[in-house]
Amino acid sequence: MYILPTGSGNLFALLLIVMLLGATNYSNSLAFALTFWLASVALVSMHHAHRNLLGLTIRAVDAEPVFAGEMARFRMTLAHAATRQRRAVRIGAGKSRPTDGVDISAELPVEIAVPVAAPVRGVLPCPRLKIQSIYPIGLFRSWSWLTPSAEVLVYPRPAGRDRLPKPSGSADPNDPLRRRGREDFIGQRRYIRGDSTRDIDWKASARSDELLVREYEQPRASQLWLDYERLGALDHEARLAQLALWVTRAERLGRVYGLLLGETRLPPATGPAHYRACLRALALA
């Protein structure tokens, strides 16, 4: 752990020096008493600033996948075994702005989400984090460095033309499987980024902790293959961005789609699990 004066602490030290010079010049005992009393307050606050972080532990670190260009959020659970509450604890990554200060009690661990820029696709390891506090009066900043062994998957940023490629084959009228459409209501599902706000079931969402979207069904259409090799006019990253856009759009429209990506072949399907599997393959391609 490290501890140094803040900007306010440096100004406070300068003020004490001026007060000490004035007390010496005028031989004023009350001025001496006030100067040394304020200096003792500063020294006590330094020890409290150090103890405020001492003994903190990280119990868990995880993050949800994001698209390139978005902010990944590493969620970490902070706790400690002491009975004294830790106050105004902040965490930041690199030179980015730290999180707002949170108080941590021994009985109730606290989860903090640290935003980290995710500019490119792939696996983004959690950067070195700085945990800090200026408690109790802002004269000293105590801090320490953390390097959690966590990572987040960054999907390619969807880009390209919106129009989906033509499906292969034709629909089987006797096929009992269904897909999402606009005919018969079958229930709700979790909101997926890109879903129309018109499909959100606001009443059902108000009774839960997440957004729910209405689902309908109608006969399934032809299977749709999203093929990397058919995008030969584009470079590698542009192909992945186009496929990410098509995967997102096909899932939003409820299409049954498969992915052909080199030696990777994901059979036609639909649903959140298939959606995540396709994006994961694109992120690691």
N, C-alpha and C positions, 0 to 999 in steps of 0.2 A: 504494500500500500504506500501511496505517496500523499504528501500534504504540503500545500504552498498557500501563501496569502492570495486572495482575490484582488481585483482592482479596488474594491471598497476597503479591503484590508490594508493595502498599501497607502491609501489616502488616510486611513485611520492611524497608521503608524506615523505618517508625516505630521498629523495633527498632534499626536502625543509628543513628538520631538519639539514642536513649536510651543506646546504648553509647558514642557519641561524647561525650555530656554526662558520663557516668561517667568516661571516660578523661581528659577535661579536668579534672574536679573533683579526681581523685586523681593527676593527672600520671603516669599509668601507661603506659609505652612499649609494653608487651605488649598492653594493651587497645587502644591506638591501632593497633598493627600488625594485630590481629585485625579491628578495625572496617574499616580500609581494605582489607584482604584480602577481606573479605566484600563490600564495595562494588565491588571490581574484578570479583569473580565475577558480581555482578548485571549490571554493564555488559557483560561478555563474553557473558552469556546473552541480553542484549537484541540484540546483533548476530547471534547464532546464530538467534534467533527470526525476525529479519527475513530472513536468508538462507534459512531453511527454506522459505519460499514463493516467493522470488524465482526467476523463470524457469519456473514451472509453466505448462503449457498444457493446454487442453481440446481433444481430438481429435475427439470425437463426442458428441452428446446425442440421445437418443431415448426414447420411452415407449410402452407398450402401452395401447390404449384401456381405459377402465374405466367402470363404471356410476356414476351420480350418487350421492353419499354415501360412496363409497369413497375410498381414498387412491391417487392417481396416483403412479407412481414414475419419475422422470426419471433414466435411466441415463447417466452421463457417464464418459468415459475420460480420466484424467489422466496426463500424462507430462511429462518434462523431459529436456533434453539433457546436463545436468551429470552428472559421475561420482558425486557425493556423493548418498547416499540422503536422501530427504525423509521425515520421520517425523511420526507423530501428526497427520496432516492431516484436518480435518473440514470438512463442508459442510452448511449449513442454509438453509432458506427462511424469510425473515422472522423472526418471533419463535419459530418452532417449534424443537424440540430438534434440535441438529445430529447428524449421523451419528457413529458411533464412529470413532475415529482410525485411519487406515490409513498404512502405510509405502509409499513409492513409489520404486522404483529405476529407473535409466535403461534397463536392459535389459528390464524387464517393466512396461508400463503397467498401471494399476489402474483397474477399473470401480467406481464408487460409485453407489448408488441413493439418490436424495434423495426422501423422501416429501413429497407436496404434497396438501392437501385439495382434493377435486373436488366441491363441494356442488351444482352445477347442471349440466345437460346443455349440450352445445355444444362449442366449441373452447376449450380451456384453455391459454393461453400459459404458458411456463415463467416463474415469477416471478424477481425479482432474488435471486440466491443469494449467500450470504456464505461465503467460504472462509477458514478460520482455523486457527491452531495456537498452542499454548502451550509447544511444545518450546523449550529442553531441560528446564528445571526448573520451569516454571509461574509464573515471576515476571512475564513479559510476554506479552501476547496480540498477535500480528500478524494482520492480516486484510485482505481486499480484497473488492470487490463484483464479481459476474459477472452478465451479462444475456444468456444464450444465446438465439439465435433458434430456439427449438424450441417445439412445442405438442403437446398430446395431445387425442384425441377422447374426449368424455365422453358415454356413452349415457344415455338416460332411465332413471331407476330403475324397475325393474319393479314394478307395483302394480295392484291391481284384483282381479277375479274369476278364479280359476284355470280355470274351465270354458271350453274352446275353443268358438268358434261352430261351427254345423253346416256341414259341407263342402257344396260345390255339385256337382251331378252325381253319378254313380255310378261305381264302379270297373269297369274293363274287364277281364274274366277273361282275355282274350288279350294284355293288355299285358305285354311281357316285362320292363319295368322293375320293379325291386324297391325295397323300403324296409326300414329297420331294424325288426326285430321280435324274436320269441322262438323262431323255428323252426330255421333252419340257420345254423351258425356260418360266417362268411365272413372273419374276420380281426380286426385291432385298428385303432383310431384314437386320436388324441390326446384327452385328457380335456377336456370342456367344462363350464364352471361350471353346476352343477345336475344333472349326471349322477349316477345312483345309485351309491353305493359298492359295491353288490353286483355291478355290471358291470365293476369294475376288475379287470384281469388283473395281479395282484400279481407273479406270477413273471416275466412279460414286462417289467413296469415296473422290476423290480429289475435287469434287464440293460440298461436304457437310462437316460437322464437325465430322462425325463418320464413322467407317468402315462399308461397305455394302457388303453383301454376295449374290451371285447369287442363285436363287431358281429355281428348275426344278420340274416337276411333272411326276408321273407315277401311275398306279393303286395301291391302298392301299393294303398292305399285311395283314396278320392275326394280330389280336389284341394281344398285349403282356402284360401280368400281371407280375408285380414285387412284389413278395409275401415275406413278412418278415418271415412267419412261415416256409417256405421252406429252410431257412438257419439255421436250428436248430443246426448244428454242431459248429456254431460260437457264440461268446459271443455278448452281446447287441451292443456294440460300433462297433465291426467288422461287424455285420449285417447292421448297418446303413451306414458304410463306403462302403460296397459292393453295397447297394441299391443306394447310391449317385453316385457311378461309373456307374451303369447301367442306371440311369436316365439321366446322362450327355451323355453317349454314345448313348442311344436311341434317345435323342433329336437331337444329332449331325447327326445321320443317318436318321432322319426324320421318325422314327417308331411311330406308334400309340401305346401308352403304358398307363397302369393304375398302381396304387399303392395300395397294401393291407398292412396296418400297424396297427395291432391290431384292434381297433374299427374304425380306419380311413380308409375310402375307397374312393379313387379318381378314377372316371370312366376313361376308356381309352380315350385319347385325345392327342393332340400335339400342339406345339406352345409355345412361351415365357411365357404366363400366366400360362399354365399347368405346365411347367418346374419349374417356381418359386414356385408354390403351392406345388409340390412334395418335393422340397428341403426344403421348410419351414416346412412341416410336419415332415421331417426327423430331422431337426434342433431342433424341440421342442419335439421330441419323448422322 
